[in-house]
Amino acid sequence: MDNFSDLIQTFAKRVQKIKDNILTEEATKTSVIMPFFQLLNYDVFNPEEFLPEFVADVGIKKGEKVDYAILYDGKPIILIEAKSIQDQLTKHDSQLFRYFGTTEAKFAILTNGITYKFYTDLEQQNKMDTTPFFEFNLFDFRDNQVAELYKFRKELFSVEMILNTASELKYTNEIKKLLSSLWENPSEELIYLILNNIYTGKKTRQVIEKFQGLIKSSMKEFLNEQVNDKLKAALANTNEEMKKPEPAATKEVAVATEESGQQVVTTHEELEGYVLIRMLLKEVLPADRVYYRDNLSYFNILIDDSIRKWVCRLGLNANNKYIQFNDDDKTTLSITNIYEIENYKDKLIEVTKKFI
């Protein structure tokens, strides 16, 4: 995925240079939006895959058109409504909302070439949510946002996988916005909550106003202390040699560990890895034959839910992530994130064929 991140950064610099010369919606489409989807490996000149002017009749209105539709097996899976790079997007949401309910698409993207808002129907089936579950700003993005965008690449795209993360993304973003607002301006409810635990006197208006500034400065001081503690810990560990984790050799070892009383928690990242591998194996194996089993040491990917037919093991719960294949050498390779698994598609298929 590092190469993809580099491509996005290079593209963002290019758009930053040319944006002031892009004055119309059509210029935005050809100069920015279509090249953006090319980075996601879509053939924007193939109407069987990336169809411009997709017809989405709305009620009695016939011939209503969406700027683009990404198709799979001839059916739309993503609708794209494009606006000029000079436009703000908020006033256009209702237009895409009308289109969404008339098609089979599960996702919709509203964009002006810089901001990309991703929608689905989490709140009511076949009715586009009013709030995007994911937003990507080409001029202001973080690594975790690039990782989410990476899931929309043509060869990785899976409706199931993205729907599994959409709800979490949507509410995580809403929570972060709320926390950011409270951080800058603590609400009276938050001040009361804190005072109820530290102040025994009467909470008058004067007391509330007095503590508002103090609580705000205390929160910022607390964060600074947490960051400094993390930096000190990181610096203290820089001279320590990083060692690759040794996956447990047998199922019996894993069971013994679990019986020690520790709880096995299947993480969101492990589930994403499972969905990704199932998709990579679809050329040689029906999806309903691919299973997973989790334990404290590693995450198993199995065929027919049989531990004797494990294809690979993922170690994702430590700093040094890895994938181990069930070949003769039990080959174990380091990975930085689950999306690197796609680089080993041929190896996964090779191992899988031993059991089918």
C-alpha positions in Angstrom: 0.0 0.0 0.0 3.0 2.3 0.4 3.1 2.7 -3.4 -0.6 3.7 -3.4 0.1 6.3 -0.7 2.9 7.8 -2.8 0.7 7.9 -5.8 -2.0 9.8 -3.9 0.5 12.3 -2.5 2.0 12.9 -5.9 -1.5 13.4 -7.4 -2.5 15.8 -4.6 0.6 18.0 -5.4 -0.3 18.0 -9.0 -4.0 19.1 -8.3 -2.8 21.7 -5.9 -0.7 23.3 -8.7 -3.5 23.3 -11.4 -6.7 23.9 -9.3 -6.8 27.7 -9.9 -6.9 27.1 -13.7 -9.9 24.7 -13.4 -13.0 26.8 -13.8 -15.8 24.5 -14.8 -17.4 21.2 -13.9 -16.3 19.5 -17.1 -12.7 20.6 -16.6 -12.8 19.2 -13.1 -14.0 15.9 -14.4 -11.3 15.5 -17.0 -8.4 17.0 -15.1 -9.1 15.7 -11.6 -12.0 13.3 -11.0 -11.3 10.8 -13.8 -7.6 10.7 -13.0 -8.4 10.1 -9.3 -10.5 7.0 -10.2 -7.7 5.8 -12.5 -5.5 5.7 -9.3 -8.1 3.3 -8.0 -7.4 1.1 -11.1 -10.7 1.8 -12.8 -10.7 2.0 -16.6 -12.4 5.4 -16.9 -12.6 5.0 -20.7 -14.5 1.7 -20.6 -18.2 2.3 -20.4 -18.8 -1.3 -19.3 -16.9 -0.4 -16.1 -17.0 3.4 -15.7 -20.1 4.7 -17.3 -20.6 8.5 -17.8 -24.1 10.0 -17.8 -25.7 7.1 -16.1 -29.5 7.3 -16.4 -31.3 7.3 -13.1 -35.0 8.1 -13.5 -36.5 9.8 -10.5 -40.3 9.4 -10.1 -42.1 11.1 -13.0 -38.8 12.7 -14.1 -37.3 10.6 -16.9 -33.8 10.9 -18.2 -32.2 12.1 -14.9 -28.5 11.4 -15.1 -25.7 10.8 -12.6 -22.3 11.9 -13.8 -20.7 8.5 -13.5 -21.6 4.9 -12.4 -19.1 2.2 -11.6 -20.5 -1.0 -12.9 -20.1 -4.7 -12.0 -21.7 -7.3 -14.1 -23.6 -4.6 -15.9 -25.2 -3.2 -12.7 -24.2 0.0 -10.9 -22.5 -0.5 -7.5 -21.2 3.1 -7.0 -22.8 6.3 -8.2 -20.6 9.4 -8.6 -21.9 12.9 -8.7 -19.3 15.5 -9.8 -19.2 19.2 -9.2 -16.8 21.9 -10.1 -13.6 22.2 -8.0 -14.7 25.7 -7.2 -18.0 24.5 -5.6 -18.8 23.6 -2.0 -20.5 20.2 -1.7 -23.2 20.6 1.0 -25.8 22.1 -1.3 -25.6 19.2 -3.7 -26.3 16.3 -1.3 -30.0 16.2 -2.0 -29.5 15.7 -5.7 -27.4 12.5 -5.2 -29.9 11.4 -2.5 -32.7 11.3 -5.1 -30.6 9.3 -7.5 -29.5 6.7 -5.0 -33.0 5.3 -4.2 -33.7 4.5 -7.9 -30.8 2.2 -8.6 -29.2 -1.0 -7.2 -26.1 0.9 -6.1 -24.9 0.4 -2.6 -22.5 3.4 -2.5 -22.5 6.9 -3.7 -19.7 9.5 -3.9 -20.1 13.2 -4.0 -17.0 15.1 -5.1 -15.6 18.4 -6.3 -12.3 16.7 -7.1 -10.7 17.7 -3.8 -13.2 16.4 -1.2 -14.8 12.9 -1.8 -17.8 12.1 0.4 -18.8 8.4 0.6 -22.4 7.4 1.4 -24.3 4.2 1.8 -27.7 3.2 3.4 -26.8 2.3 7.0 -29.9 4.0 8.5 -32.6 2.8 6.1 -32.2 0.2 3.4 -32.1 1.7 -0.2 -32.3 5.2 1.2 -29.0 7.1 1.1 -27.8 8.4 4.5 -27.7 12.1 5.0 -24.2 11.8 6.6 -21.3 10.3 4.7 -19.6 7.3 6.4 -16.2 8.4 5.0 -14.7 11.6 3.7 -11.4 12.0 1.9 -9.8 15.3 1.4 -7.1 15.3 -1.2 -5.3 18.2 0.4 -5.6 17.0 4.0 -5.5 13.3 4.7 -4.0 10.9 7.2 -2.5 7.4 6.7 -5.6 5.7 8.1 -7.8 7.5 5.5 -5.5 6.4 2.7 -6.0 2.8 4.0 -9.8 3.2 3.8 -9.6 4.7 0.3 -7.4 1.7 -0.7 -10.4 -0.6 -0.1 -12.1 1.0 -3.1 -9.5 -0.1 -5.6 -11.0 -2.1 -8.3 -9.2 -5.4 -7.5 -9.9 -5.1 -3.8 -13.4 -3.7 -3.9 -15.9 -5.8 -1.9 -19.4 -4.6 -1.0 -19.4 -6.9 2.1 -16.0 -5.7 3.4 -16.8 -2.0 3.0 -20.3 -2.3 4.6 -18.7 -4.1 7.5 -16.5 -1.0 8.2 -18.9 1.7 7.1 -20.9 1.9 10.3 -17.8 2.0 12.5 -16.3 4.7 10.3 -19.4 6.8 10.3 -19.8 6.9 14.0 -16.1 7.1 14.8 -16.0 10.3 12.7 -19.0 11.7 14.4 -17.5 10.9 17.8 -14.2 12.6 16.9 -16.1 15.7 15.7 -18.0 15.9 19.0 -14.8 15.4 21.0 -13.0 18.1 19.0 -15.9 20.5 19.7 -15.9 19.7 23.4 -12.2 20.0 23.5 -12.3 23.6 22.3 -15.5 24.6 24.1 -16.5 22.2 27.0 -20.2 22.1 27.2 -22.1 22.7 30.5 -23.1 19.0 30.5 -19.4 18.1 30.4 -18.5 20.6 33.1 -21.3 19.3 35.3 -20.1 15.7 34.8 -16.5 16.7 35.9 -17.6 18.9 38.8 -19.9 16.2 40.1 -16.8 14.1 40.7 -14.4 16.7 42.0 -16.4 19.6 43.5 -18.7 19.2 46.5 -20.0 22.8 46.7 -23.0 24.3 45.0 -22.6 24.5 41.3 -23.7 28.1 40.6 -23.4 30.0 37.3 -20.3 31.7 38.8 -18.7 28.3 39.6 -19.5 26.9 36.2 -17.8 29.9 34.5 -14.8 29.7 36.8 -14.2 26.0 36.0 -14.9 26.2 32.3 -11.5 27.7 31.5 -9.8 25.5 34.1 -11.3 22.3 32.7 -10.3 23.3 29.1 -6.7 24.0 30.1 -6.5 20.8 32.2 -7.7 18.7 29.2 -5.0 20.1 27.0 -2.4 19.7 29.7 -3.5 16.0 30.1 -3.1 15.4 26.4 0.3 16.9 26.3 1.5 14.8 29.2 0.1 11.6 27.4 2.0 12.5 24.2 5.2 13.2 26.1 5.0 9.9 28.0 4.5 8.1 24.7 7.5 9.8 23.1 9.7 9.0 26.1 8.7 5.4 25.9 9.3 5.3 22.2 12.8 6.8 22.6 13.6 4.4 25.4 12.9 1.5 23.0 14.8 2.7 20.0 17.9 0.7 20.9 16.0 -2.5 21.5 16.2 -5.1 18.7 12.8 -5.9 17.1 12.1 -9.6 17.0 9.7 -11.3 14.8 6.9 -13.1 16.8 7.0 -16.8 16.7 3.5 -18.2 15.9 2.3 -21.1 18.0 3.2 -24.4 16.4 0.1 -26.4 17.1 -3.6 -26.1 17.9 -2.9 -27.7 21.3 -0.6 -24.8 22.3 -3.2 -22.3 21.4 -5.9 -24.1 23.4 -3.7 -24.3 26.4 -3.1 -20.5 26.3 -6.8 -19.8 26.0 -7.6 -22.1 28.9 -5.3 -19.9 31.1 -8.2 -17.6 31.4 -7.3 -14.9 28.8 -10.2 -14.0 26.5 -9.8 -14.2 22.7 -11.0 -11.1 21.0 -11.4 -11.1 17.2 -10.4 -7.7 16.0 -11.9 -5.6 13.2 -8.5 -5.9 11.4 -8.6 -9.7 11.5 -12.1 -9.8 10.1 -11.0 -7.5 7.2 -8.1 -9.8 6.6 -10.5 -12.8 6.4 -12.8 -11.0 3.9 -9.8 -10.0 1.8 -8.4 -13.5 1.6 -11.8 -15.0 0.8 -12.0 -12.5 -2.1 -8.5 -13.4 -3.3 -9.4 -17.1 -3.3 -12.6 -16.8 -5.2 -11.0 -17.9 -8.4 -10.3 -21.3 -7.0 -12.7 -21.7 -4.1 -16.3 -20.8 -3.4 -16.5 -18.1 -0.6 -18.8 -20.3 1.6 -15.9 -22.8 2.0 -13.6 -20.3 3.5 -13.7 -20.0 7.3 -11.7 -18.5 10.2 -10.8 -19.5 13.7 -9.2 -17.1 16.2 -7.0 -17.7 19.2 -4.6 -15.6 21.3 -1.6 -16.4 19.2 -2.8 -16.0 15.6 -5.8 -15.9 13.3 -6.5 -19.0 11.2 -7.9 -19.0 7.7 -9.4 -22.5 7.0 -11.1 -24.5 4.3 -14.3 -26.2 5.2 -13.9 -25.1 8.8 -11.2 -27.8 9.2 -8.1 -27.1 11.3 -6.3 -29.7 9.1 -6.9 -27.5 6.1 -5.6 -24.2 7.3 -4.3 -22.0 4.4 -2.6 -19.3 6.4 -2.3 -17.7 9.8 -2.3 -14.0 10.4 -0.5 -12.4 13.3 -2.0 -8.9 13.6 -2.1 -8.2 17.4 1.5 -7.2 17.8 3.8 -4.5 16.4 5.4 -7.0 14.1 2.6 -8.3 11.9 3.0 -11.4 9.7 1.4 -14.0 7.5 2.3 -17.7 7.7 1.5 -20.1 4.9 0.8 -23.8 5.3 3.4 -24.9 2.8 6.2 -27.3 3.4 8.4 -24.7 5.0 5.7 -22.9 6.9 6.8 -19.7 5.2 6.4 -16.7 7.4 6.5 -13.2 6.0 6.3 -9.8 7.7 3.6 -7.4 6.7 2.9 -3.8 7.7 -0.9 -4.0 7.2 -3.5 -6.4 6.0 -3.7 -4.9 2.5 -0.2 -6.2 1.7 -1.8 -9.7 1.7 -3.0 -9.1 -1.9 0.7 -9.2 -2.9 0.7 -12.9 -1.9 -2.4 -13.9 -3.9 -0.5 -16.5 -6.0 0.9 -18.1 -2.8 -2.5 -18.3 -1.2 -3.9 -20.0 -4.3 -1.0 -22.4 -4.4 -1.5 -23.5 -0.8 -5.3 -23.7 -1.2 -5.0 -26.0 -4.2 -3.4 -28.6 -1.9 -6.7 -29.1 -0.1 -9.1 -29.0 -3.1 
